[in-house]
Amino acid sequence: MNTTRLFRAATLPVLVLLGLALATHAAPLRQMENLGRGVVALRSATNTVFVSWRILGTDPAALAFNLYRAPGDAPAQKLNAQPIHPVSNWVDQNAPTNVPLTYFVRPLLAGQEGPASQPFTVRPGAVPIPYLSIPLQTPPGYTPNDASVGDLDGDGEYEIVLHQTGRGRDNSQAGPTDPPIFEAYKLDGTRLWLIHLGRNIREGAHYTQFMVYDFDGDGRAEVAMKTADGTLDGTGRVIGNRDADHRGPRGNVLAGPEFLTVFEGRTGRALATTGYLPPRGEVDAWGDTTGNRVDRFLACVAYLDGERPSLVMCRGYYTRTVLAAWNWRGGQLTNVWTFDTETGPEANRVYRGQGNHNLSVGDVDGDGRDEILYGACAIDDNGQGLYTTGLGHGDAMHLADHDPIRPGLEVFAIHEKPRHPHGAELHDAATGKILWSKPSPDVGRGIAIDIDPRHPGSEMWAAGEGLRGLWNARGEVISDARPRSCNAGIWWDGDELRELLDGSTIDKWDWVQGRATRLFNGGDHNCVRNNGTKANPCLSADLLGDWREELILRTADNRELRIFSTTLPTQRRLHTLMHDPIYRLGVAWQNVSYNQPPHTGFHLGADMADPPMPAIRPVPANRP
């Protein structure tokens, strides 16, 4: 079988179908990844292989598929007697175990079959293996941690950018740390590069937020992060002064230059480096003299012009708060705007101290351009404040269409040691108007996902003193029982409800019995969670196959990443979640500080309407 020919042909129907999509959208289209079909095949029983593939955001509703299987070197044969529609998954119950099995799909529209997708091969064997294995070259003393994804080489499929962590420290802790290391891997385990940030970047959840995205529209993702003297790019080239050591007696780095670097995704080569905005300036101006507050960083990607992505790098949220927007276009890194609560207009002062350990991004005011939801405040696409609720810092927030009955998006947020009666609250994402709230003197965790089909929209709950029960989107208590975890969510089992994700486990909420049932345990596959009480996987996102989400975990010996994908059939047809703008940006910021799950910009839950075709413009790679 000529797999190279199959792969090259796979991108052709995307361009044809894109023409159909362009004709249906009058509004500006967002630049987006030109994804392939993402075929994945996993053996779910001795003679059974579960196969699924992507429906793209540009695919018409009538698009169907033919599925082919080639055993060993034999010719491929079509498995389906009738076109596969509307779904994009198939259970092959007659799968041999003694030879490799190669699967691929061809799109089918108006009786015309398109070119083949990139194939996926299942190795011989009868043992069910529900994951893809990615062997790692983990440096001695390091542990695989947060990950992100992007199409680094323009082949239409994702590569993984992995943060390898050594000894780390929270900002509030003294002591030395190991330098952060970043690696890029293809899904077959090929390591593309290693970036060593050096001694002048501290290791910890709040120091290094890395953005993986195609910023310049060439069809290949770049990687952007804060760097310093002694950083080595993926080609071994030094940024700044190799010999400089700016570490202080407490192990903090409170002196020396700070940089922002954009790296080429294919090679890790530094493409551009400039001064980080804002510079730290006087450390005590951020609220203390130890560096606890000055080195609190966040980052995100936002479509500030509605069509092309910008990088937003941030500093501070307990006191002074600064967001700096950048464009990487035409080989130039330019600052678009900077929002600063201290040196900006007087109106910015009320935004001081409103940030979280995380953020979210989306077009909340309906003008086609993105806003940055920065905890208890929102910054408009033009770098001006949109609103602040004034409710202050919290550890979790969730932007989505939580209440599909009312127009627009909502934000569910919690607040740490608030000086007000709104410990957990839901507010209008466009205006900041509080829709309802629950009092608590301190709330540490909270989540909003749809787990009960009897009530429209998301259910919400939080871990805080005095908070009881499970709430519906109106804030009404619908059950005294609620899940024990309120960490993250994942779409896994095939219905529209979301499952509970906590560390390396997935549970289904039984809304009748008021209890959780275990669906998956990563420990059964020698996999573990990251970051102690943060209890997060390396990444959860719709990376392969149909619209359900994958789970990336590390093995206990730190020598492998395993990408777990569901083998449960679904009758629900949805385009890949990665072509939903809010969800895709959520995957980009998921690694930031206290990881939060990505949400869709449309209601994905019980009794949902079919989502609209996203207004996107997939960009094929410019070949070097």
C-alpha positions, -999 to +999 in steps of 0.1 A: +000+000+000+014+034-010+007+053+023+026+084+011+002+088-019-028+083+004-015+110+028-009+136+001-043+130-014-060+134+020-059+172+020-076+176-014-113+172-002-107+197+025-101+224+000-132+214-020-154+214+010-139+246+022-153+263-009-187+252+002-181+266+037-169+299+024-201+304+004-222+300+036-204+326+057-207+364+052-188+372+084-150+372+085-136+337+088-111+327+115-078+312+104-078+276+117-057+244+114-061+224+082-067+191+099-068+157+083-093+129+093-073+119+124-082+082+119-076+062+151-081+024+155-079+006+188-085-030+196-113-032+221-117-070+223-099-100+208-114-098+174-128-063+176-113-030+165-130+004+171-123+029+144-132+066+145-123+097+125-129+135+123-158+154+108-143+188+100-159+221+108-161+227+070-178+194+062-214+196+049-241+177+068-246+153+039-210+141+039-207+104+044-177+080+045-164+047+033-141+028+056-113+005+043-091-021+059-059-037+045-046-067+064-008-069+061+003-064+025-031-074+011-052-050-009-076-028+010-113-037+011-143-016+020-159-027+052-193-009+050-220-020+026-238+014+029-222+048+033-214+056+069-236+085+079-243+104+100-216+091+125-179+089+121-171+057+140-172+020+132-169-013+152-149-038+131-161-071+147-142-093+123-106-080+128-078-106+124-052-107+152-022-122+133-014-094+109-012-056+110-044-039+101-044-006+082-075+015+082-084+046+062-115+065+052-127+082+020-153+110+021-184+105+001-205+134-012-233+132-039-221+097-048-185+109-055-158+093-034-129+116-024-092+107-018-081+085+011-072+098+045-039+093+062-040+056+074-037+042+109-022+008+115-031-016+144-003-039+153-009-077+154-021-091+187-052-101+205-049-081+237-071-050+239-049-018+241-070+014+245-041+038+239-014+051+216+021+048+231+046+076+226+081+066+239+099+095+256+135+106+260+129+121+295+160+137+309+174+121+341+156+136+372+127+150+352+090+141+349+066+146+320+041+173+330+017+196+311+014+192+274-001+211+245-006+203+208-003+220+174+004+209+139+041+217+140+051+204+106+019+211+085+009+174+079-026+179+091-022+160+124-011+171+159+023+169+175+028+172+212+048+199+230+057+186+265+069+204+296+095+182+313+098+193+350+126+187+375+126+200+410+101+229+412+090+255+437+059+275+442+064+313+441+059+314+478+087+289+485+124+296+487+150+273+473+166+265+440+148+247+411+159+228+381+157+245+347+124+239+327+128+217+296+104+215+266+103+188+240+082+182+209+071+147+198+053+133+168+027+107+176+050+079+165+075+089+192+099+109+170+114+137+191+116+169+170+136+190+194+144+200+230+144+235+244+163+241+276+152+273+293+183+275+315+190+285+351+174+319+349+139+306+344+125+291+376+105+258+376+069+259+389+033+261+379+032+299+377+065+307+359+064+293+324+031+293+304+037+281+268+015+288+238+014+264+208-004+279+178-001+289+142+003+326+147+015+336+113-009+315+091+017+294+073-001+262+083+025+252+109+023+260+146+049+281+165+057+278+202+060+310+224+072+314+260+092+335+284+130+330+281+161+344+297+199+345+296+212+310+289+181+296+272+190+271+245+167+268+215+160+235+197+191+239+176+214+245+205+217+282+199+220+304+230+196+332+238+212+361+257+243+355+279+252+318+283+272+324+315+249+348+333+234+336+367+208+359+381+196+336+409+194+352+443+202+337+477+166+324+480+167+307+446+144+334+431+153+351+398+146+388+405+173+404+384+185+402+348+168+406+315+136+388+306+127+378+271+097+367+250+107+342+223+088+327+194+102+293+183+097+275+151+075+245+157+093+221+133+128+226+147+126+245+180+147+272+164+143+307+179+127+329+153+124+361+173+133+373+208+123+406+224+120+420+259+092+406+280+063+430+287+060+442+313+095+441+328+095+433+365+107+468+375+107+472+412+098+439+427+080+453+458+057+474+435+039+441+428+030+435+465+060+419+482+098+418+482+102+380+478+090+376+442+058+358+450+036+382+432+059+397+405+064+362+390+028+352+385+024+347+348-005+337+325-008+335+287-034+328+260-042+331+223-070+354+211-084+365+177-083+402+185-091+412+150-116+384+145-096+367+118-060+360+129-046+348+162-026+370+185-004+360+215-012+375+249+014+373+276+004+384+311+020+392+345+003+396+379-032+391+392-031+396+430-022+433+427-009+449+396-022+432+364-007+436+329-016+419+296+005+424+265-008+414+231+016+405+203+014+396+166+038+372+149+033+379+112+056+382+082+087+373+103+080+403+127+070+402+164+051+434+172+033+446+203-003+453+195-014+468+229-006+466+266-032+468+293-017+479+327-037+486+359-009+509+372+006+528+343-025+528+320-055+551+322-071+558+355-101+536+345-078+506+347-072+509+384-105+490+393-091+459+374-063+456+400-063+423+419-090+406+399-071+378+382-072+341+387-046+313+384-061+307+350-081+326+323-103+320+293-109+335+259-139+340+236-161+365+217-184+373+246-199+405+233-208+393+198-186+416+178-166+388+162-134+396+181-122+378+212-121+391+248-098+378+275-117+366+307-091+373+333-107+360+364-132+385+378-127+409+349-127+410+311-103+428+287-118+438+254-102+430+220-088+466+218-068+463+251-093+483+271-112+471+301-146+456+292-159+452+328-149+439+362-172+422+387-149+434+415-152+400+432-115+393+432-092+363+429-103+326+425-088+293+416-112+282+389-136+297+362-155+282+333-167+301+302-194+284+282-231+285+272-240+272+306-276+283+304-289+276+268-323+292+277-308+327+280-288+343+252-251+346+252-223+329+273-219+327+310-190+324+334-191+302+365-165+313+390-154+307+425-135+331+449-109+325+475-115+341+509-139+367+495-148+398+513-183+396+499-212+371+498-204+356+464-182+326+471-195+308+440-213+326+413-226+327+377-223+359+357-230+372+322-198+368+302-206+400+282-215+424+310-203+409+343-238+410+357-241+384+385-270+361+377-269+342+410-244+334+437-238+313+468-221+326+500-190+310+514-160+323+533-136+303+511-140+283+479-111+262+466-125+243+436-156+245+414-168+232+381-197+236+356-205+208+332-237+191+320-241+158+340-279+156+345-302+155+315-333+165+335-322+201+337-312+224+308-276+234+306-247+229+330-248+216+365-225+234+390-209+226+423-180+237+444-158+228+473-162+254+500-174+260+535-212+261+537-217+250+500-240+221+497-257+201+469-258+203+431-271+234+413-287+238+380-280+267+356-305+289+375-287+283+408-314+260+422-304+230+443-315+200+423-299+173+444-283+170+479-259+145+463-231+157+441-198+143+427-169+142+451-145+156+425-150+191+410-117+191+390-124+187+353-147+171+327-143+150+295-167+139+268-160+101+267-189+077+266-209+088+235-239+107+249-239+145+251-234+146+288-199+152+301-180+128+323-160+136+354-123+138+349-101+138+380-064+131+376-061+098+358-097+086+363-130+091+345-164+087+362-200+088+350-225+106+372-256+085+379-282+113+383-309+089+395-288+072+423-268+103+430-234+086+427-205+083+404-195+051+385-160+045+374-155+042+336-117+044+333-087+043+356-053+052+343-038+033+371-049+001+354-025+010+326+004+020+348-004+057+343-004+085+369-016+121+373+005+153+376+009+181+400-002+168+434-035+184+444-040+199+410-044+163+399-044+169+362-034+148+332-008+160+307-037+171+285-073+164+277-086+174+243-102+162+211-070+151+194-080+121+173-110+103+159-146+116+163-156+145+186-150+127+219-119+138+239-086+120+244-067+118+276-028+121+277-012+105+307+024+097+317+035+063+328+047+059+363+083+054+351+081+086+331+093+068+300+060+070+280+030+092+272-001+072+265-030+088+246-062+071+257-092+073+233-127+060+239-137+027+222-174+033+229-196+039+198-217+070+196-247+079+174-241+117+178-226+134+148-205+165+157-176+182+139-143+180+157-143+202+188-109+216+177-127+235+150-149+253+176-130+286+182-136+288+220-127+251+225-096+253+204-084+284+224-092+265+256-069+237+246-042+263+240-045+278+275-052+245+293-016+243+305-017+277+322-011+276+359-040+258+375-053+237+346-090+239+336-109+219+311-118+234+277-154+242+269-172+246+236-187+279+225-221+262+219-242+242+243-229+206+241-252+186+264-286+170+268-313+182+244-287+202+225-295+217+191-272+209+162-243+234+164-238+259+136-210+254+111-180+273+126-169+304+107-134+292+101-108+292+073-084+262+074-050+271+062-029+245+044+009+245+051+032+266+029+058+240+020+094+252+027 
